Amino acid sequence: MRPDRQGLRKGPVSDSFVTVKQWDWSRGRFVETVFSGRGIRVQRRANPDHSSVYVVVVDRQDRYWTYIRNWALLLSEFLNKQRYGEDVPVFTAGAGGSILRKDEAYIYLPLPVGRLCAILGSGISGPTLSDDGMTVDGYVYPLGLGYRRALKDWISGIGCVDLGDDGTE
């Protein structure tokens, strides 16, 4: 993807993009039913001349948009946690510096952050299995502890990561 399409943009997207689906947290995917009303939502919008965009809608107003689905989902999750006072991060610190996500979250680190973990990490990112060895119960990004400490503020800035006060377990 082009570097100029990696970020999150503030404000509404062009009216040439039409809503085709909306994220359904209970199903972990975009669905064709578009819920209206107040609240925080993520919509996928299409335009025949461009790539799809993902729009974060807050109380019926477009607030942010991006070409990267995971930026929109992370921001939506962060805004929901702020609004409703929840304090359960999607990502948490794991042993040896890794970053963990529970399977039911349906959110991954955005690709640039995931790639950073893959390059600087102590292994390959991927699913983790439960005790039965058959069921996926999460996803791990094995970013080494030293790198996690150095990048703590930047990584925590995505909103849904709790890496502890000093970047240690």
N, C-alpha and C positions, 0 to 999 in steps of 0.2 A: 504494500500500500504506500502511496506517496506520502512523504513526510508532512506535507501541508494538510493531510487528512487524518492525522493521528490525534489531534486535540479535541477538547471540549469547548464549544463556542456558546457564548452567552447571548440570549435574545431569541427571537423567533426565526425559524427557517423560512425560506421563500414559500409563497403560496402555491408555487408550481408543484410542490410535493404534497401528495394526498395520503391520508392515513389508510393503511391497508390492514394492519393488525395492532394489537395491544398486548403487552406482557401480562400474563396471568401467573402470579406468584404461586398459586396452589398447584398448577400444572407444570410450572417450570419451563414455559414456552410461550411464544406469541400465538394468540388466537384471533380469529376474525371478529369476534364480538368486541365492540368498542364500548367500554363503560364510560358514561358521562357523569357529571357531577363533580363535587369537590373532592380533593385528595391529590395524591401524587401518583402519576402514571408514566409509563414509558410506552411510546408508540413508535412503530416502524412505519416510515412514510416512503413512498416511491415516487419516482419521476422517470419517465421513459428515457431521458437523456443523461441521467446521472445514476450513481450508486445509491442504494437505499440509505436513509439517514434514520437515526434514532433520536426521538425528541422527548425530553423530560417536561411533562406538563404538570404545573402546580396550580390547583384550583382553577382549572379550565384555561390557563394561560401558558403558552409556550415560554419556557424559561431558558432551557439549554438544548443544544443539539450536537450530534457528533456522527461520524461515519462508523465508529466503533461501538458495537452493542454493549460491551462490558463497561465502558466508561459511563454510559447512560444508566445501566443497572446499578453500578456502584453509587453513583450520585443519587439516584432514586432511593436506594437503601439508606444512605447517609441522611438524606433529607427527612425520610420517614422516622429514623431514629431520633433526630433532633426534634421533630414535631411531637412525637409521642413519648419522648423521654426514655426510650429503651437504651439499654447499655450492654447489649450482647453483640459483639463484633462478628462479622462474617468470617474473618481470618484471624487466627491466633498464632502465638509463638509456639513452636514445637521444639523437640530435643535437637541439640546441635545447630540451632539457628534456622531451621526450616520454618516455612510459613504454611499453616494448615487451614483447610476449609472443610467443613462438614458437607456431606453429599447433598443434603436437602436444600442447601443455599442456592444452587443453580447459577452461581456467579463465579467467574474465573477472574484472575488478575488480568487486566488489559494486556494485550500481546506485547507491547514494549516492556512492561514490567516483568511479564513471564519470561521473555527472552533474556532480560537482565539476570533473572534467577538462574536460568539455564547456563548462561555464560560464566557467571561468577559462582554458581552453586557447587555443591559437593556431590551432585548426582543429577539425574534426569527428573523433571517434573512429571507427575502422573498420579493415577488413582491409588488409594490405599484400601486394603481389604480388611474386613472385620475379622473377628476371631475364628469364624468358620472357614476362612480362606476362600470364600466364594462370592461374598456380597461386598460391593463397593460401599465404603462408609465415608469416604472423603477424598480429598485431593491434596497433594503436597508439592510445595515449591521449595526445593532444598537449598535455599540461599544460606551460605556459610555464616556462622555467628559473627565473625569479624566484619563481614560486609553488611550484615543486617544492622549492626551497631552504627556503622558509618552512614548508612542510608535510612536510618530509623525515621527521622523527621519527614523525609521525602516520601517514603512508603506509607507512613501513617497519614500523610496528607491526602491520600485517596479516600479517607473517611471511614472505612469499615475494617480497619486492621488494628488489633491491640497487640503491640509488641512488648508491653511491659514498660516500666519507668526507665530502665537503663538498657533495654534491648536484650536482657537475659531472661531465662526462664524463671 
